[in-house]
């Protein structure tokens, strides 16, 4: 992995296993999270819960991404 790489993580039916999706930037991450949430709500009646986020590769490990105000990606996407 390269320093600064981004990936969206998504779990259907917590505490399931996370799936990861590489993204190029924050805009692409927002779109991917909205798509995943919409798919869970509209296309799959077996999904009861979900969770997701955005990770950045720093210091040889994946860590949760936060903006300059301390918001995670879901707070930005869903404005809560």
PDB file of N, CA, C and O in Angstrom:
ATOM      1  N   UNK A   1       0.826  -1.184   0.000  1.00  0.00           N
ATOM      2  CA  UNK A   1       0.000   0.000   0.000  1.00  0.00           C
ATOM      3  C   UNK A   1       0.869   1.246   0.000  1.00  0.00           C
ATOM      4  O   UNK A   1       2.016   1.233   0.447  1.00  0.00           O
ATOM      5  N   UNK A   2       0.298   2.307  -0.507  1.00  0.00           N
ATOM      6  CA  UNK A   2       1.003   3.576  -0.577  1.00  0.00           C
ATOM      7  C   UNK A   2       0.430   4.543   0.462  1.00  0.00           C
ATOM      8  O   UNK A   2      -0.787   4.611   0.636  1.00  0.00           O
ATOM      9  N   UNK A   3       1.277   5.273   1.138  1.00  0.00           N
ATOM     10  CA  UNK A   3       0.862   6.270   2.123  1.00  0.00           C
ATOM     11  C   UNK A   3      -0.199   7.184   1.509  1.00  0.00           C
ATOM     12  O   UNK A   3      -0.006   7.724   0.420  1.00  0.00           O
ATOM     13  N   UNK A   4      -1.312   7.352   2.211  1.00  0.00           N
ATOM     14  CA  UNK A   4      -2.385   8.223   1.748  1.00  0.00           C
ATOM     15  C   UNK A   4      -3.478   7.532   0.950  1.00  0.00           C
ATOM     16  O   UNK A   4      -4.487   8.164   0.635  1.00  0.00           O
ATOM     17  N   UNK A   5      -3.313   6.245   0.609  1.00  0.00           N
ATOM     18  CA  UNK A   5      -4.382   5.522  -0.084  1.00  0.00           C
ATOM     19  C   UNK A   5      -5.647   5.523   0.767  1.00  0.00           C
ATOM     20  O   UNK A   5      -5.581   5.557   1.995  1.00  0.00           O
ATOM     21  N   UNK A   6      -6.793   5.486   0.105  1.00  0.00           N
ATOM     22  CA  UNK A   6      -8.086   5.497   0.779  1.00  0.00           C
ATOM     23  C   UNK A   6      -8.875   4.250   0.423  1.00  0.00           C
ATOM     24  O   UNK A   6      -8.769   3.724  -0.685  1.00  0.00           O
ATOM     25  N   UNK A   7      -9.682   3.779   1.396  1.00  0.00           N
ATOM     26  CA  UNK A   7     -10.610   2.689   1.110  1.00  0.00           C
ATOM     27  C   UNK A   7     -11.847   2.831   1.990  1.00  0.00           C
ATOM     28  O   UNK A   7     -11.769   3.202   3.161  1.00  0.00           O
ATOM     29  N   UNK A   8     -12.980   2.527   1.388  1.00  0.00           N
ATOM     30  CA  UNK A   8     -14.244   2.473   2.115  1.00  0.00           C
ATOM     31  C   UNK A   8     -14.389   1.078   2.694  1.00  0.00           C
ATOM     32  O   UNK A   8     -14.090   0.088   2.027  1.00  0.00           O
ATOM     33  N   UNK A   9     -14.848   0.999   3.939  1.00  0.00           N
ATOM     34  CA  UNK A   9     -15.185  -0.303   4.525  1.00  0.00           C
ATOM     35  C   UNK A   9     -16.687  -0.330   4.753  1.00  0.00           C
ATOM     36  O   UNK A   9     -17.290   0.690   5.087  1.00  0.00           O
ATOM     37  N   UNK A  10     -17.296  -1.513   4.571  1.00  0.00           N
ATOM     38  CA  UNK A  10     -18.755  -1.637   4.682  1.00  0.00           C
ATOM     39  C   UNK A  10     -19.110  -2.998   5.246  1.00  0.00           C
ATOM     40  O   UNK A  10     -18.583  -4.020   4.805  1.00  0.00           O
ATOM     41  N   UNK A  11     -20.003  -3.009   6.221  1.00  0.00           N
ATOM     42  CA  UNK A  11     -20.468  -4.258   6.827  1.00  0.00           C
ATOM     43  C   UNK A  11     -21.981  -4.331   6.703  1.00  0.00           C
ATOM     44  O   UNK A  11     -22.693  -3.444   7.174  1.00  0.00           O
ATOM     45  N   UNK A  12     -22.469  -5.388   6.068  1.00  0.00           N
ATOM     46  CA  UNK A  12     -23.898  -5.694   6.066  1.00  0.00           C
ATOM     47  C   UNK A  12     -24.169  -6.585   7.261  1.00  0.00           C
ATOM     48  O   UNK A  12     -23.438  -7.542   7.517  1.00  0.00           O
ATOM     49  N   UNK A  13     -25.218  -6.264   7.983  1.00  0.00           N
ATOM     50  CA  UNK A  13     -25.620  -7.065   9.143  1.00  0.00           C
ATOM     51  C   UNK A  13     -24.484  -7.219  10.153  1.00  0.00           C
ATOM     52  O   UNK A  13     -23.903  -8.291  10.323  1.00  0.00           O
ATOM     53  N   UNK A  14     -24.198  -6.114  10.806  1.00  0.00           N
ATOM     54  CA  UNK A  14     -23.201  -6.091  11.876  1.00  0.00           C
ATOM     55  C   UNK A  14     -23.524  -7.193  12.870  1.00  0.00           C
ATOM     56  O   UNK A  14     -24.687  -7.306  13.258  1.00  0.00           O
ATOM     57  N   UNK A  15     -22.591  -8.000  13.301  1.00  0.00           N
ATOM     58  CA  UNK A  15     -21.141  -7.879  13.244  1.00  0.00           C
ATOM     59  C   UNK A  15     -20.505  -8.694  12.133  1.00  0.00           C
ATOM     60  O   UNK A  15     -19.523  -9.396  12.375  1.00  0.00           O
ATOM     61  N   UNK A  16     -21.035  -8.620  10.935  1.00  0.00           N
ATOM     62  CA  UNK A  16     -20.455  -9.366   9.813  1.00  0.00           C
ATOM     63  C   UNK A  16     -19.062  -8.892   9.464  1.00  0.00           C
ATOM     64  O   UNK A  16     -18.505  -8.000  10.104  1.00  0.00           O
ATOM     65  N   UNK A  17     -18.519  -9.507   8.441  1.00  0.00           N
ATOM     66  CA  UNK A  17     -17.170  -9.169   7.991  1.00  0.00           C
ATOM     67  C   UNK A  17     -17.210  -7.960   7.055  1.00  0.00           C
ATOM     68  O   UNK A  17     -18.095  -7.851   6.205  1.00  0.00           O
ATOM     69  N   UNK A  18     -16.259  -7.069   7.217  1.00  0.00           N
ATOM     70  CA  UNK A  18     -16.189  -5.866   6.377  1.00  0.00           C
ATOM     71  C   UNK A  18     -15.704  -6.201   4.974  1.00  0.00           C
ATOM     72  O   UNK A  18     -14.816  -7.031   4.783  1.00  0.00           O
ATOM     73  N   UNK A  19     -16.312  -5.533   4.002  1.00  0.00           N
ATOM     74  CA  UNK A  19     -15.804  -5.541   2.631  1.00  0.00           C
ATOM     75  C   UNK A  19     -15.108  -4.208   2.421  1.00  0.00           C
ATOM     76  O   UNK A  19     -15.496  -3.200   3.012  1.00  0.00           O
ATOM     77  N   UNK A  20     -14.092  -4.200   1.591  1.00  0.00           N
ATOM     78  CA  UNK A  20     -13.314  -2.993   1.350  1.00  0.00           C
ATOM     79  C   UNK A  20     -13.364  -2.621  -0.129  1.00  0.00           C
ATOM     80  O   UNK A  20     -13.338  -3.482  -1.008  1.00  0.00           O
ATOM     81  N   UNK A  21     -13.436  -1.309  -0.380  1.00  0.00           N
ATOM     82  CA  UNK A  21     -13.510  -0.779  -1.734  1.00  0.00           C
ATOM     83  C   UNK A  21     -12.516   0.377  -1.851  1.00  0.00           C
ATOM     84  O   UNK A  21     -12.659   1.390  -1.168  1.00  0.00           O
ATOM     85  N   UNK A  22     -11.528   0.230  -2.699  1.00  0.00           N
ATOM     86  CA  UNK A  22     -10.553   1.298  -2.912  1.00  0.00           C
ATOM     87  C   UNK A  22     -11.223   2.483  -3.592  1.00  0.00           C
ATOM     88  O   UNK A  22     -12.018   2.307  -4.516  1.00  0.00           O
ATOM     89  N   UNK A  23     -10.904   3.685  -3.135  1.00  0.00           N
ATOM     90  CA  UNK A  23     -11.416   4.919  -3.736  1.00  0.00           C
ATOM     91  C   UNK A  23     -10.247   5.869  -3.948  1.00  0.00           C
ATOM     92  O   UNK A  23      -9.220   5.772  -3.277  1.00  0.00           O
ATOM     93  N   UNK A  24     -10.418   6.783  -4.889  1.00  0.00           N
ATOM     94  CA  UNK A  24      -9.329   7.692  -5.230  1.00  0.00           C
ATOM     95  C   UNK A  24      -9.301   8.959  -4.386  1.00  0.00           C
ATOM     96  O   UNK A  24      -8.248   9.562  -4.182  1.00  0.00           O
ATOM     97  N   UNK A  25     -10.495   9.360  -3.891  1.00  0.00           N
ATOM     98  CA  UNK A  25     -10.565  10.617  -3.153  1.00  0.00           C
ATOM     99  C   UNK A  25     -11.838  10.653  -2.292  1.00  0.00           C
ATOM    100  O   UNK A  25     -12.634   9.714  -2.313  1.00  0.00           O
ATOM    101  N   UNK A  26     -12.020  11.734  -1.545  1.00  0.00           N
ATOM    102  CA  UNK A  26     -13.153  11.871  -0.636  1.00  0.00           C
ATOM    103  C   UNK A  26     -14.476  11.901  -1.417  1.00  0.00           C
ATOM    104  O   UNK A  26     -15.461  11.302  -0.985  1.00  0.00           O
ATOM    105  N   UNK A  27     -14.502  12.585  -2.546  1.00  0.00           N
ATOM    106  CA  UNK A  27     -15.726  12.648  -3.357  1.00  0.00           C
ATOM    107  C   UNK A  27     -16.161  11.249  -3.782  1.00  0.00           C
ATOM    108  O   UNK A  27     -17.340  10.909  -3.681  1.00  0.00           O
ATOM    109  N   UNK A  28     -15.231  10.447  -4.248  1.00  0.00           N
ATOM    110  CA  UNK A  28     -15.545   9.078  -4.656  1.00  0.00           C
ATOM    111  C   UNK A  28     -15.997   8.239  -3.458  1.00  0.00           C
ATOM    112  O   UNK A  28     -16.875   7.388  -3.592  1.00  0.00           O
ATOM    113  N   UNK A  29     -15.405   8.475  -2.304  1.00  0.00           N
ATOM    114  CA  UNK A  29     -15.805   7.753  -1.087  1.00  0.00           C
ATOM    115  C   UNK A  29     -17.253   8.073  -0.717  1.00  0.00           C
ATOM    116  O   UNK A  29     -18.015   7.177  -0.354  1.00  0.00           O
ATOM    117  N   UNK A  30     -17.629   9.341  -0.809  1.00  0.00           N
ATOM    118  CA  UNK A  30     -19.017   9.741  -0.509  1.00  0.00           C
ATOM    119  C   UNK A  30     -19.993   9.030  -1.435  1.00  0.00           C
ATOM    120  O   UNK A  30     -21.020   8.518  -0.989  1.00  0.00           O
ATOM    121  N   UNK A  31     -19.675   9.000  -2.715  1.00  0.00           N
ATOM    122  CA  UNK A  31     -20.543   8.345  -3.701  1.00  0.00           C
ATOM    123  C   UNK A  31     -20.667   6.856  -3.395  1.00  0.00           C
ATOM    124  O   UNK A  31     -21.766   6.304  -3.432  1.00  0.00           O
ATOM    125  N   UNK A  32     -19.548   6.206  -3.094  1.00  0.00           N
ATOM    126  CA  UNK A  32     -19.555   4.767  -2.825  1.00  0.00           C
ATOM    127  C   UNK A  32     -20.379   4.448  -1.578  1.00  0.00           C
ATOM    128  O   UNK A  32     -21.149   3.487  -1.585  1.00  0.00           O
ATOM    129  N   UNK A  33     -20.235   5.220  -0.528  1.00  0.00           N
ATOM    130  CA  UNK A  33     -20.998   4.979   0.697  1.00  0.00           C
ATOM    131  C   UNK A  33     -22.491   5.173   0.459  1.00  0.00           C
ATOM    132  O   UNK A  33     -23.303   4.390   0.952  1.00  0.00           O
ATOM    133  N   UNK A  34     -22.859   6.207  -0.291  1.00  0.00           N
ATOM    134  CA  UNK A  34     -24.279   6.402  -0.624  1.00  0.00           C
ATOM    135  C   UNK A  34     -24.812   5.219  -1.428  1.00  0.00           C
ATOM    136  O   UNK A  34     -25.918   4.745  -1.169  1.00  0.00           O
ATOM    137  N   UNK A  35     -24.039   4.741  -2.395  1.00  0.00           N
ATOM    138  CA  UNK A  35     -24.458   3.587  -3.199  1.00  0.00           C
ATOM    139  C   UNK A  35     -24.655   2.355  -2.330  1.00  0.00           C
ATOM    140  O   UNK A  35     -25.656   1.651  -2.466  1.00  0.00           O
ATOM    141  N   UNK A  36     -23.718   2.092  -1.448  1.00  0.00           N
ATOM    142  CA  UNK A  36     -23.814   0.917  -0.581  1.00  0.00           C
ATOM    143  C   UNK A  36     -25.028   1.014   0.342  1.00  0.00           C
ATOM    144  O   UNK A  36     -25.742   0.029   0.529  1.00  0.00           O
ATOM    145  N   UNK A  37     -25.262   2.171   0.909  1.00  0.00           N
ATOM    146  CA  UNK A  37     -26.420   2.362   1.789  1.00  0.00           C
ATOM    147  C   UNK A  37     -27.721   2.194   1.009  1.00  0.00           C
ATOM    148  O   UNK A  37     -28.645   1.526   1.473  1.00  0.00           O
ATOM    149  N   UNK A  38     -27.791   2.799  -0.169  1.00  0.00           N
ATOM    150  CA  UNK A  38     -28.996   2.663  -1.004  1.00  0.00           C
ATOM    151  C   UNK A  38     -29.245   1.210  -1.390  1.00  0.00           C
ATOM    152  O   UNK A  38     -30.384   0.745  -1.352  1.00  0.00           O
ATOM    153  N   UNK A  39     -28.206   0.502  -1.756  1.00  0.00           N
ATOM    154  CA  UNK A  39     -28.355  -0.913  -2.120  1.00  0.00           C
ATOM    155  C   UNK A  39     -28.899  -1.717  -0.947  1.00  0.00           C
ATOM    156  O   UNK A  39     -29.779  -2.560  -1.123  1.00  0.00           O
ATOM    157  N   UNK A  40     -28.381  -1.461   0.245  1.00  0.00           N
ATOM    158  CA  UNK A  40     -28.857  -2.186   1.420  1.00  0.00           C
ATOM    159  C   UNK A  40     -30.331  -1.890   1.695  1.00  0.00           C
ATOM    160  O   UNK A  40     -31.096  -2.790   2.042  1.00  0.00           O
ATOM    161  N   UNK A  41     -30.719  -0.636   1.539  1.00  0.00           N
ATOM    162  CA  UNK A  41     -32.103  -0.247   1.836  1.00  0.00           C
ATOM    163  C   UNK A  41     -33.093  -0.708   0.777  1.00  0.00           C
ATOM    164  O   UNK A  41     -34.205  -1.120   1.106  1.00  0.00           O
ATOM    165  N   UNK A  42     -32.705  -0.644  -0.477  1.00  0.00           N
ATOM    166  CA  UNK A  42     -33.639  -0.895  -1.572  1.00  0.00           C
ATOM    167  C   UNK A  42     -33.592  -2.307  -2.130  1.00  0.00           C
ATOM    168  O   UNK A  42     -34.626  -2.871  -2.487  1.00  0.00           O
ATOM    169  N   UNK A  43     -32.415  -2.871  -2.207  1.00  0.00           N
ATOM    170  CA  UNK A  43     -32.254  -4.100  -2.976  1.00  0.00           C
ATOM    171  C   UNK A  43     -32.174  -5.363  -2.143  1.00  0.00           C
ATOM    172  O   UNK A  43     -32.323  -6.460  -2.679  1.00  0.00           O
ATOM    173  N   UNK A  44     -31.946  -5.239  -0.866  1.00  0.00           N
ATOM    174  CA  UNK A  44     -31.696  -6.440  -0.069  1.00  0.00           C
ATOM    175  C   UNK A  44     -32.507  -6.408   1.212  1.00  0.00           C
ATOM    176  O   UNK A  44     -32.116  -5.755   2.180  1.00  0.00           O
ATOM    177  N   UNK A  45     -33.631  -7.106   1.228  1.00  0.00           N
ATOM    178  CA  UNK A  45     -34.510  -7.108   2.401  1.00  0.00           C
ATOM    179  C   UNK A  45     -33.929  -7.905   3.562  1.00  0.00           C
ATOM    180  O   UNK A  45     -34.470  -7.855   4.666  1.00  0.00           O
ATOM    181  N   UNK A  46     -32.846  -8.634   3.342  1.00  0.00           N
ATOM    182  CA  UNK A  46     -32.199  -9.394   4.408  1.00  0.00           C
ATOM    183  C   UNK A  46     -31.243  -8.552   5.241  1.00  0.00           C
ATOM    184  O   UNK A  46     -30.743  -9.014   6.267  1.00  0.00           O
ATOM    185  N   UNK A  47     -30.985  -7.324   4.811  1.00  0.00           N
ATOM    186  CA  UNK A  47     -30.080  -6.458   5.562  1.00  0.00           C
ATOM    187  C   UNK A  47     -30.867  -5.771   6.673  1.00  0.00           C
ATOM    188  O   UNK A  47     -31.822  -5.037   6.415  1.00  0.00           O
ATOM    189  N   UNK A  48     -30.453  -6.019   7.907  1.00  0.00           N
ATOM    190  CA  UNK A  48     -31.121  -5.425   9.067  1.00  0.00           C
ATOM    191  C   UNK A  48     -30.314  -4.251   9.606  1.00  0.00           C
ATOM    192  O   UNK A  48     -30.889  -3.244  10.018  1.00  0.00           O
ATOM    193  N   UNK A  49     -28.997  -4.369   9.607  1.00  0.00           N
ATOM    194  CA  UNK A  49     -28.118  -3.287  10.044  1.00  0.00           C
ATOM    195  C   UNK A  49     -26.947  -3.174   9.083  1.00  0.00           C
ATOM    196  O   UNK A  49     -26.627  -4.113   8.354  1.00  0.00           O
ATOM    197  N   UNK A  50     -26.317  -2.015   9.096  1.00  0.00           N
ATOM    198  CA  UNK A  50     -25.083  -1.853   8.333  1.00  0.00           C
ATOM    199  C   UNK A  50     -24.213  -0.806   9.008  1.00  0.00           C
ATOM    200  O   UNK A  50     -24.681  -0.032   9.843  1.00  0.00           O
ATOM    201  N   UNK A  51     -22.970  -0.795   8.641  1.00  0.00           N
ATOM    202  CA  UNK A  51     -22.020   0.188   9.153  1.00  0.00           C
ATOM    203  C   UNK A  51     -20.929   0.370   8.109  1.00  0.00           C
ATOM    204  O   UNK A  51     -20.635  -0.540   7.333  1.00  0.00           O
ATOM    205  N   UNK A  52     -20.342   1.539   8.102  1.00  0.00           N
ATOM    206  CA  UNK A  52     -19.283   1.790   7.142  1.00  0.00           C
ATOM    207  C   UNK A  52     -18.427   2.958   7.543  1.00  0.00           C
ATOM    208  O   UNK A  52     -18.698   3.649   8.525  1.00  0.00           O
ATOM    209  N   UNK A  53     -17.396   3.165   6.770  1.00  0.00           N
ATOM    210  CA  UNK A  53     -16.501   4.275   7.029  1.00  0.00           C
ATOM    211  C   UNK A  53     -15.438   4.363   5.969  1.00  0.00           C
ATOM    212  O   UNK A  53     -15.464   3.649   4.966  1.00  0.00           O
ATOM    213  N   UNK A  54     -14.498   5.259   6.213  1.00  0.00           N
ATOM    214  CA  UNK A  54     -13.406   5.494   5.284  1.00  0.00           C
ATOM    215  C   UNK A  54     -12.100   5.368   6.057  1.00  0.00           C
ATOM    216  O   UNK A  54     -11.950   5.923   7.145  1.00  0.00           O
ATOM    217  N   UNK A  55     -11.168   4.637   5.480  1.00  0.00           N
ATOM    218  CA  UNK A  55      -9.854   4.475   6.089  1.00  0.00           C
ATOM    219  C   UNK A  55      -8.785   5.060   5.179  1.00  0.00           C
ATOM    220  O   UNK A  55      -8.924   5.083   3.956  1.00  0.00           O
ATOM    221  N   UNK A  56      -7.716   5.530   5.808  1.00  0.00           N
ATOM    222  CA  UNK A  56      -6.557   6.041   5.089  1.00  0.00           C
ATOM    223  C   UNK A  56      -5.336   5.238   5.537  1.00  0.00           C
ATOM    224  O   UNK A  56      -5.217   4.872   6.706  1.00  0.00           O
ATOM    225  N   UNK A  57      -4.438   4.969   4.603  1.00  0.00           N
ATOM    226  CA  UNK A  57      -3.242   4.202   4.925  1.00  0.00           C
ATOM    227  C   UNK A  57      -2.159   5.152   5.414  1.00  0.00           C
ATOM    228  O   UNK A  57      -1.669   5.995   4.662  1.00  0.00           O
ATOM    229  N   UNK A  58      -1.789   5.004   6.697  1.00  0.00           N
ATOM    230  CA  UNK A  58      -0.773   5.853   7.314  1.00  0.00           C
ATOM    231  C   UNK A  58       0.133   5.007   8.196  1.00  0.00           C
ATOM    232  O   UNK A  58      -0.339   4.144   8.936  1.00  0.00           O
ATOM    233  N   UNK A  59       1.418   5.253   8.115  1.00  0.00           N
ATOM    234  CA  UNK A  59       2.391   4.557   8.968  1.00  0.00           C
ATOM    235  C   UNK A  59       2.238   3.038   8.896  1.00  0.00           C
ATOM    236  O   UNK A  59       2.264   2.352   9.917  1.00  0.00           O
ATOM    237  N   UNK A  60       2.076   2.524   7.672  1.00  0.00           N
ATOM    238  CA  UNK A  60       1.988   1.082   7.412  1.00  0.00           C
ATOM    239  C   UNK A  60       0.752   0.399   7.988  1.00  0.00           C
ATOM    240  O   UNK A  60       0.773  -0.809   8.222  1.00  0.00           O
ATOM    241  N   UNK A  61      -0.331   1.155   8.223  1.00  0.00           N
ATOM    242  CA  UNK A  61      -1.580   0.534   8.686  1.00  0.00           C
ATOM    243  C   UNK A  61      -2.771   1.379   8.252  1.00  0.00           C
ATOM    244  O   UNK A  61      -2.644   2.570   7.968  1.00  0.00           O
ATOM    245  N   UNK A  62      -3.937   0.726   8.208  1.00  0.00           N
ATOM    246  CA  UNK A  62      -5.184   1.418   7.892  1.00  0.00           C
ATOM    247  C   UNK A  62      -5.750   2.026   9.161  1.00  0.00           C
ATOM    248  O   UNK A  62      -5.881   1.345  10.178  1.00  0.00           O
ATOM    249  N   UNK A  63      -6.088   3.322   9.101  1.00  0.00           N
ATOM    250  CA  UNK A  63      -6.702   4.020  10.232  1.00  0.00           C
ATOM    251  C   UNK A  63      -7.932   4.773   9.736  1.00  0.00           C
ATOM    252  O   UNK A  63      -8.025   5.122   8.559  1.00  0.00           O
ATOM    253  N   UNK A  64      -8.869   5.019  10.638  1.00  0.00           N
ATOM    254  CA  UNK A  64     -10.098   5.730  10.274  1.00  0.00           C
ATOM    255  C   UNK A  64      -9.760   7.149   9.843  1.00  0.00           C
ATOM    256  O   UNK A  64      -8.918   7.808  10.453  1.00  0.00           O
ATOM    257  N   UNK A  65     -10.419   7.614   8.794  1.00  0.00           N
ATOM    258  CA  UNK A  65     -10.224   8.961   8.268  1.00  0.00           C
ATOM    259  C   UNK A  65     -11.179   9.919   8.963  1.00  0.00           C
ATOM    260  O   UNK A  65     -12.340   9.584   9.198  1.00  0.00           O
ATOM    261  N   UNK A  66     -10.690  11.111   9.290  1.00  0.00           N
ATOM    262  CA  UNK A  66     -11.491  12.202   9.841  1.00  0.00           C
ATOM    263  C   UNK A  66     -11.102  13.488   9.142  1.00  0.00           C
ATOM    264  O   UNK A  66      -9.943  13.680   8.774  1.00  0.00           O
ATOM    265  N   UNK A  67     -12.091  14.385   8.957  1.00  0.00           N
ATOM    266  CA  UNK A  67     -11.777  15.679   8.352  1.00  0.00           C
ATOM    267  C   UNK A  67     -11.148  16.600   9.399  1.00  0.00           C
ATOM    268  O   UNK A  67     -10.918  16.187  10.536  1.00  0.00           O
ATOM    269  N   UNK A  68     -10.873  17.831   9.019  1.00  0.00           N
ATOM    270  CA  UNK A  68     -10.190  18.774   9.907  1.00  0.00           C
ATOM    271  C   UNK A  68     -11.006  19.144  11.144  1.00  0.00           C
ATOM    272  O   UNK A  68     -10.452  19.613  12.138  1.00  0.00           O
ATOM    273  N   UNK A  69     -12.327  18.933  11.085  1.00  0.00           N
ATOM    274  CA  UNK A  69     -13.182  19.220  12.241  1.00  0.00           C
ATOM    275  C   UNK A  69     -13.467  17.984  13.084  1.00  0.00           C
ATOM    276  O   UNK A  69     -14.221  18.062  14.055  1.00  0.00           O
ATOM    277  N   UNK A  70     -12.882  16.853  12.731  1.00  0.00           N
ATOM    278  CA  UNK A  70     -13.064  15.630  13.502  1.00  0.00           C
ATOM    279  C   UNK A  70     -14.260  14.784  13.092  1.00  0.00           C
ATOM    280  O   UNK A  70     -14.635  13.855  13.808  1.00  0.00           O
ATOM    281  N   UNK A  71     -14.867  15.093  11.943  1.00  0.00           N
ATOM    282  CA  UNK A  71     -16.009  14.325  11.436  1.00  0.00           C
ATOM    283  C   UNK A  71     -15.530  13.119  10.645  1.00  0.00           C
ATOM    284  O   UNK A  71     -14.579  13.215   9.870  1.00  0.00           O
ATOM    285  N   UNK A  72     -16.196  11.976  10.843  1.00  0.00           N
ATOM    286  CA  UNK A  72     -15.895  10.837   9.982  1.00  0.00           C
ATOM    287  C   UNK A  72     -16.694  10.967   8.693  1.00  0.00           C
ATOM    288  O   UNK A  72     -17.532  11.862   8.578  1.00  0.00           O
ATOM    289  N   UNK A  73     -16.456  10.104   7.737  1.00  0.00           N
ATOM    290  CA  UNK A  73     -17.081  10.228   6.414  1.00  0.00           C
ATOM    291  C   UNK A  73     -18.599  10.089   6.482  1.00  0.00           C
ATOM    292  O   UNK A  73     -19.305  10.759   5.728  1.00  0.00           O
ATOM    293  N   UNK A  74     -19.118   9.239   7.364  1.00  0.00           N
ATOM    294  CA  UNK A  74     -20.568   9.058   7.447  1.00  0.00           C
ATOM    295  C   UNK A  74     -21.257  10.300   8.018  1.00  0.00           C
ATOM    296  O   UNK A  74     -22.384  10.613   7.635  1.00  0.00           O
ATOM    297  N   UNK A  75     -20.592  11.000   8.923  1.00  0.00           N
ATOM    298  CA  UNK A  75     -21.158  12.251   9.425  1.00  0.00           C
ATOM    299  C   UNK A  75     -21.277  13.260   8.289  1.00  0.00           C
ATOM    300  O   UNK A  75     -22.216  14.056   8.256  1.00  0.00           O
ATOM    301  N   UNK A  76     -20.341  13.227   7.372  1.00  0.00           N
ATOM    302  CA  UNK A  76     -20.369  14.153   6.230  1.00  0.00           C
ATOM    303  C   UNK A  76     -21.419  13.709   5.217  1.00  0.00           C
ATOM    304  O   UNK A  76     -22.202  14.531   4.741  1.00  0.00           O
ATOM    305  N   UNK A  77     -21.447  12.434   4.885  1.00  0.00           N
ATOM    306  CA  UNK A  77     -22.374  11.922   3.870  1.00  0.00           C
ATOM    307  C   UNK A  77     -23.828  12.064   4.318  1.00  0.00           C
ATOM    308  O   UNK A  77     -24.685  12.507   3.553  1.00  0.00           O
ATOM    309  N   UNK A  78     -24.094  11.680   5.570  1.00  0.00           N
ATOM    310  CA  UNK A  78     -25.473  11.655   6.047  1.00  0.00           C
ATOM    311  C   UNK A  78     -25.835  12.857   6.911  1.00  0.00           C
ATOM    312  O   UNK A  78     -26.960  12.949   7.403  1.00  0.00           O
ATOM    313  N   UNK A  79     -24.892  13.779   7.101  1.00  0.00           N
ATOM    314  CA  UNK A  79     -25.110  15.056   7.791  1.00  0.00           C
ATOM    315  C   UNK A  79     -25.783  14.896   9.143  1.00  0.00           C
ATOM    316  O   UNK A  79     -26.808  15.527   9.404  1.00  0.00           O
ATOM    317  N   UNK A  80     -25.218  14.057  10.008  1.00  0.00           N
ATOM    318  CA  UNK A  80     -25.738  13.957  11.372  1.00  0.00           C
ATOM    319  C   UNK A  80     -24.702  14.396  12.363  1.00  0.00           C
ATOM    320  O   UNK A  80     -24.956  14.382  13.568  1.00  0.00           O
TER     321      UNK A  80
END
